[in-house]
C-alpha cells in the first residue's frame, strides 16, 4: 500500500509523445477509459459510447467560458512582458501572473491604447493589476471585453506551442456561457452537439459555473499533501441545479471543477462564493457518485481528487493502464469515467 499523504506517491512517468497538443476530431473518437468502482474492472471505449453506458443519474456541466487571458505587452523600459490573468477581484482589479520582475505602480503597455498598472505584489507570486484606457480605469466587464479583443487563448504550459485560431474553438466547451475562466474545464471539451443531445434524451442535465483560475496548474510543493493549501475559485450554482443537489438523485460530474463545486455545496450549502475544497483520499466525496475527467499531471491536486474516488493504488493502476494503451493526456487528451 502506498502512503496516501506522501506527494511522491502521486508521481508517474509520462512519455512526452502522450501529451496531447490538439484534440481528436471528431470529438467522439477520443478514447474513453471506463472504471467500475465495485469490481475494479477497466474497459476501453470511445467517447461517443458514453451515452450508452451512463447509469441513472443527473449529469452536471460547468458552463464557464474561457477568456483570452494571456496579454502581451511592453514595459515602459522597453522590455517585452506577458500577463496571465488569474481571476477577477472586483472593481476592475485582477490577480495575475507576470513574467519577469515588475514593481508596484509600474506600467505595461498593451495593444489598443490599453495600459496595465501593477497595484501590488503578493507573496504567492500573483500580482494585482488594473487596466486603463484614455485615463479611464476599466471596470471588470470592460476588462473582460478587452481580453477578447487583444488577448490570446491561455493554453496550458505543457502545450509547447503558440495558440492559433483553432484554439478559440477547441479550448471552449459547446455550452460555455459565462466569461471568467482562464483555463478550460477540460472534460467538457469532449462533447459535441450529437453526444450532448443523446445524453439529454435520457438523462437530466444541469449546469454550475466555476471560473477556473490559473491556480489549477499550480503544483503541490509540500511533501505531505495534508499541508497543501489549495487555490480558490469563484462559483455560482443556479436554482434548478440546487434542486438536484438537494435531492436523492445520483450525480455524474463532468470534470473536477464540477466535482469540487458539488462537494463544496454539499458541505456548506452556499450557492455562490469561493470554492477552495481540496478533495483527496483524506477528504472523500460525500455527494457526487460518478466522475468524468481527463488524465492529469503527476503530483497535482487533480490526480489526488481522482484518488479520493477510487483510492491511490487504483488511481495509479488506472494511469499505468492508460499509458500502456497509449491514451492521450491532459487538456486536449482522452477521457476516463468512474462509475
C-alpha positions in Angstrom: 0.0 0.0 0.0 1.3 3.4 -0.9 1.4 6.3 1.5 -1.7 8.4 0.6 -0.2 11.5 2.3 3.2 11.4 0.5 3.4 13.7 -2.5 5.8 11.3 -4.1 3.1 8.6 -4.2 1.2 10.6 -6.8 4.1 10.7 -9.3 4.3 8.8 -12.5 6.4 8.9 -15.7 4.5 10.0 -18.8 6.2 9.7 -22.3 6.2 13.2 -23.9 4.5 11.8 -27.0 1.4 11.1 -25.0 0.9 14.8 -24.1 -1.9 15.9 -26.5 -1.3 19.2 -28.3 -4.6 19.3 -30.1 -7.9 17.4 -29.7 -9.0 14.4 -31.7 -11.6 15.2 -34.3 -14.4 14.3 -34.4 -14.6 14.6 -30.7 -16.5 11.3 -30.2 -13.4 9.4 -31.5 -11.4 10.3 -28.4 -10.6 7.2 -26.2 -12.7 6.7 -23.1 -11.4 4.5 -20.2 -14.3 3.2 -18.1 -13.5 2.2 -14.5 -16.1 0.4 -12.4 -15.6 1.1 -8.7 -17.4 -2.0 -7.4 -15.3 -4.5 -9.4 -12.2 -2.6 -10.4 -12.9 -3.6 -14.0 -11.4 -1.4 -16.7 -13.0 -1.2 -20.2 -11.7 0.7 -23.2 -14.3 2.5 -25.4 -14.7 5.7 -27.5 -16.2 8.9 -26.1 -19.2 8.6 -28.3 -20.1 5.4 -26.3 -20.6 7.5 -23.2 -24.4 7.9 -23.5 -24.8 4.1 -23.8 -23.1 3.3 -20.5 -24.3 6.0 -18.2 -26.3 4.8 -15.2 -29.4 6.5 -14.0 -28.1 9.9 -12.8 -28.2 13.7 -13.4 -25.3 15.0 -15.5 -23.8 18.3 -14.4 -21.6 20.5 -16.6 -19.5 23.7 -15.9 -20.7 26.5 -18.3 -17.8 28.8 -17.6 -16.3 30.5 -20.7 -12.5 30.9 -21.1 -11.3 34.4 -21.6 -8.3 35.3 -23.7 -6.3 35.7 -20.5 -2.8 35.9 -22.0 -1.9 39.5 -22.6 1.3 40.5 -24.4 2.8 43.9 -23.8 5.8 46.1 -23.3 7.3 47.6 -20.1 8.0 51.3 -20.1 11.6 50.3 -20.1 11.1 48.7 -23.5 11.3 45.1 -22.5 8.6 42.6 -23.5 6.2 41.4 -20.9 3.4 38.9 -20.6 0.4 39.0 -18.2 -1.5 35.8 -17.4 -4.8 36.8 -15.7 -5.8 34.6 -12.8 -9.2 35.8 -11.6 -11.2 38.9 -11.3 -11.2 40.5 -7.8 -14.0 43.1 -8.4 -13.8 46.8 -9.2 -11.8 46.1 -12.3 -8.9 44.6 -10.4 -7.5 41.2 -11.3 -4.9 38.8 -9.8 -2.4 37.8 -12.4 0.9 36.2 -13.0 3.5 38.4 -14.8 6.7 37.0 -16.4 9.8 38.7 -15.2 10.4 41.3 -12.5 7.9 44.1 -12.0 7.5 46.8 -9.4 4.4 48.3 -7.8 3.0 51.3 -9.8 4.8 50.2 -12.9 3.0 50.2 -16.2 2.8 47.6 -19.0 1.7 48.9 -22.4 -0.7 46.7 -24.3 -2.5 47.0 -27.6 -5.4 49.3 -28.4 -4.1 52.1 -26.2 -4.6 50.0 -23.0 -2.2 50.1 -20.1 -1.9 47.6 -17.2 -0.9 49.1 -13.9 0.7 46.9 -11.2 -1.0 47.7 -7.9 0.5 45.1 -5.6 3.0 42.2 -5.5 1.7 39.3 -3.5 3.7 36.7 -1.7 2.2 33.8 -3.7 3.8 35.3 -6.9 0.5 36.8 -8.1 0.2 40.5 -8.9 -2.8 42.8 -8.5 -3.4 44.7 -11.7 -5.9 47.1 -13.2 -6.4 48.3 -16.7 -6.6 51.9 -18.0 -7.6 53.3 -21.4 -7.7 57.1 -22.2 -7.0 57.8 -18.5 -10.2 55.9 -17.5 -10.0 52.8 -15.2 -11.8 49.9 -16.8 -14.4 48.0 -14.8 -14.5 44.2 -14.7 -16.9 43.8 -17.6 -14.9 46.2 -19.7 -11.7 44.3 -18.9 -13.3 41.0 -19.9 -14.3 42.5 -23.3 -10.8 44.0 -23.6 -9.3 40.5 -23.3 -11.5 39.2 -26.1 -10.2 42.0 -28.3 -6.4 41.8 -27.7 -5.7 38.7 -25.6 -4.6 35.2 -26.5 -6.1 31.8 -25.6 -4.3 30.7 -22.4 -3.1 27.3 -23.4 -1.7 25.3 -20.5 2.1 25.4 -20.0 2.6 21.8 -21.1 1.3 22.5 -24.6 4.6 23.7 -26.1 3.3 25.8 -29.0 1.7 29.2 -29.6 -2.1 29.5 -29.7 -3.8 29.7 -33.0 -7.2 30.4 -34.5 -8.3 26.8 -34.0 -7.8 27.0 -30.2 -10.5 29.6 -29.9 -12.9 26.8 -30.7 -11.0 23.8 -29.4 -10.4 25.3 -25.9 -14.0 26.2 -25.3 -16.9 23.9 -24.5 -20.0 24.0 -26.7 -22.1 25.1 -23.7 -19.6 27.8 -22.5 -21.7 30.8 -21.4 -20.3 32.9 -18.6 -16.9 34.7 -19.2 -14.4 34.4 -16.4 -12.2 31.2 -16.7 -8.6 31.3 -17.6 -8.4 27.6 -18.2 -11.0 25.3 -19.7 -12.9 22.7 -17.7 -11.3 20.1 -20.0 -13.6 17.1 -19.6 -16.3 19.3 -21.2 -14.3 19.7 -24.3 -15.2 16.2 -25.5 -18.8 17.0 -26.0 -20.3 17.8 -29.4 -23.9 18.5 -30.2 -24.7 14.9 -31.1 -23.3 13.4 -27.9 -24.9 16.0 -25.8 -28.4 15.5 -27.4 -28.1 11.7 -26.8 -27.4 12.3 -23.1 -30.2 14.9 -22.8 -32.7 12.4 -24.3 -32.2 10.0 -21.5 -30.7 12.0 -18.6 -31.5 15.2 -16.7 -28.7 17.7 -17.3 -27.8 20.9 -15.4 -25.0 23.4 -15.0 -22.8 25.1 -12.4 -20.4 28.0 -13.1 -16.9 27.8 -11.7 -14.4 30.2 -13.2 -11.2 28.1 -13.4 -8.2 30.1 -12.3 -4.5 29.7 -13.3 -4.0 28.1 -9.9 -5.4 24.9 -11.4 -1.9 24.4 -12.9 0.0 25.2 -9.7 1.8 22.1 -8.4 1.8 20.8 -4.9 5.1 21.8 -3.3 4.8 20.2 0.1 6.0 16.6 0.8 2.9 15.9 2.9 -0.3 16.7 0.9 -2.2 17.4 4.1 -0.2 20.6 4.4 -1.2 21.8 0.9 -3.4 25.0 0.7 -5.4 24.8 -2.5 -6.3 27.8 -4.6 -9.8 29.3 -4.5 -12.1 30.0 -7.5 -15.4 31.8 -7.8 -18.5 29.6 -8.3 -22.3 30.0 -8.7 -25.0 27.4 -8.7 -28.4 28.2 -10.3 -31.6 27.3 -8.5 -32.5 24.4 -10.9 -29.2 22.8 -10.1 -29.6 23.4 -6.4 -32.9 21.4 -6.6 -30.9 18.4 -8.0 -28.2 18.7 -5.3 -30.8 18.8 -2.6 -32.5 15.7 -3.9 -31.6 12.0 -3.8 -30.7 11.9 -7.5 -27.3 10.4 -8.1 -24.9 12.7 -9.9 -22.2 12.5 -12.6 -19.9 15.5 -12.5 -18.3 16.4 -15.8 -14.9 17.4 -14.7 -13.0 18.1 -11.5 -14.4 21.7 -11.4 -18.0 20.4 -11.2 -17.0 17.8 -8.6 -15.3 20.4 -6.3 -18.3 22.7 -6.6 -20.9 20.0 -5.9 -18.9 18.7 -2.9 -18.3 22.3 -1.7 -22.1 22.9 -1.7 -22.7 19.5 0.0 -20.6 20.7 2.9 -21.7 24.3 3.3 -25.0 24.8 1.3 -23.7 28.1 -0.2 -25.0 28.6 -3.8 -22.2 31.0 -4.7 -18.8 32.2 -3.3 -15.2 30.9 -3.4 -14.5 27.2 -3.7 -11.3 26.1 -2.0 -12.2 22.4 -1.4 -9.2 20.0 -1.7 -10.6 16.5 -2.4 -8.1 13.7 -1.7 -8.1 10.3 0.0 -8.3 12.1 3.3 -11.3 14.1 2.2 -13.6 11.9 0.0 -16.7 12.9 -1.9 -20.0 12.8 0.1 -22.5 13.7 -2.6 -21.3 13.1 -6.2 -21.2 9.4 -7.1 -19.7 9.4 -10.6 -16.9 11.3 -12.3 -15.9 12.1 -15.9 -12.5 13.6 -16.2 -9.3 13.7 -18.3 -5.9 12.4 -17.3 -4.0 14.8 -15.1 -0.5 16.0 -14.2 1.7 14.0 -11.8 1.6 15.3 -8.2 -1.4 17.5 -9.0 -4.4 18.2 -6.8 -6.5 16.8 -9.7 -5.0 13.3 -9.6 -5.5 13.5 -5.9 -9.1 14.2 -6.5 -9.3 11.0 -8.6 -7.7 9.1 -5.8 -10.4 10.4 -3.5 -12.9 8.4 -5.6 -11.0 5.1 -6.2 -8.0 5.1 -3.8 -4.4 5.9 -4.5 -3.3 2.4 -5.6 -6.2 2.0 -8.0 -5.6 5.5 -9.4 -2.0 4.7 -10.3 -3.1 1.3 -11.8 -5.6 3.2 -14.0 -2.9 5.6 -15.1 -0.4 2.8 -15.8 -3.1 1.1 -17.9 -3.8 4.3 -19.8 -0.1 4.8 -20.6 0.2 1.2 -21.7 -2.8 1.7 -24.0 -1.4 5.0 -25.4 -4.1 7.3 -24.1 -3.5 10.9 -24.8 -3.1 13.0 -21.6 -4.0 16.4 -20.3 -6.3 19.2 -21.6 -6.6 18.1 -25.2 -6.3 14.4 -24.3 -8.6 11.4 -23.8 -11.1 10.9 -21.0 -12.0 8.5 -18.2 -15.2 7.9 -16.4 -15.6 6.4 -12.9 -18.9 4.5 -12.5 
